[in-house]
Amino acid sequence: MTKKMSAPALVKKMPRETLESILLEHIGEDAALERHIIIEYGTSTTVAHYRELVDGMFRGISGWGYDGYEEGDAYDIAREIQEMFVKAEKKSGNEQANAVFAIAQAVIEGVIPRLDECDDHDGNLYDIVHEALGRVESVANAVDTNTALLGEIALWAKDLLSSGRLDGCGNGWAEQCTDILAATARTEAERAAFIEAHLDIDDVRELAIREAFAAKDFQRCKVLSAEGISRAEKDNLSGLVDGYRQSLIEAMDVLGAGKDADALVEQWTIEAWRDTWFMILKSRTPKAEWKETRERVLVALESKGKWASLLSSLYDSERLYDRLMTLCEKDQAVLVTYYRKLLKKFPTRVAPLLLTYIRQKAASDSNRSSYQRTAALAADYRVCAGVDAAAALIDELEAQYRARRAMREELEKVRPVRQPPAAKIKPLLHDLF
């Protein structure tokens, strides 16, 4: 019996002319094979060429559907892009540098906009973007990279940062791009001039602040941070504002202006809608002074007549339950969040508020999951109002919504068992003995 030969073994035995003929006939049927051949043997190194290859990787995969690209697809795309970089590394001198830069541009333009479409929980595509930026930084740092290419890289990196395409990624890409931009400056004087010329880019300003801290130039840190706060506030960029504020108070502390920094932190605590600065203020305030400082801040926040969620969080963290209870009486949303903490402390005040909320919620319930939440509230109502009141509430809801069988089923699951009066229990116990 003749042993069946494998396809690779058959290919090795084929005459070159036959192999070429088959390959030319069927090359268009396998996009991945076609791309591999172009990557390995092609000579074009333009951005458009590489962008076409990257786009083809996304078009040619099998996993496209309702849920986007699958995890295996992300891995395959990252592997093919790696092949492009490996091919570029085989070149030398300016040809290699140009090819690496062109591939990186194609990756940034072709991959980042598609990240939300991919099941990339292993981070294959995120890693390849990191690698692309890292390779460009290496090109910018290489001593033999020509001036013209450095200029192109600088313009590209500045445009990338200014465009906002890397904003909010939370993955260090903007920082990498800033490092690329800085690397295009060859001398310390050029680097300093570059930073001064690009302080309008927040990532560059943050780099300047880090370098000033490292050089112990705290006055420069203070100035750069204060200017950054002003710029970020105009653009309503709260995250950047907080970052610059942190740098400012650190610089002020080192410069011996800690009291002034404390005053600023207290001001920012009152202005902010998050509890971050409240906690920073607490960490900076001596324990003996905290109660007075806290009261001053809370009174200022309460006078604004808004930010109930912030106030409730602060009352809770500081265990100011009287104030939290009063806020619950004014704001039903706060009640829903915190009533469990207040059930046993203020049962007579929580009970009527919870009763009103349960009745309102039951009126708008429309499915079993919402009925289950109402039943859970009814069970909690028993803690502050007692068994009889909770049973009466369940009777009321079942009678009012008689047609909602699912609601009645969920309410019956939490119905409290009424105990017989004590006078009737004693004779029964006596009879047992």
Helices and strands as residue ranges (DSSP letters): H 7-13, H 16-26, G 27-29, H 31-41, H 47-59, H 71-89, H 93-111, G 112-117, H 124-141, H 147-163, H 173-183, H 188-197, H 202-214, H 218-234, H 238-254, H 258-271, H 276-284, H 287-303, H 308-317, H 321-330, H 332-342, H 347-364, H 368-385, H 387-400, H 405-413, H 422-432
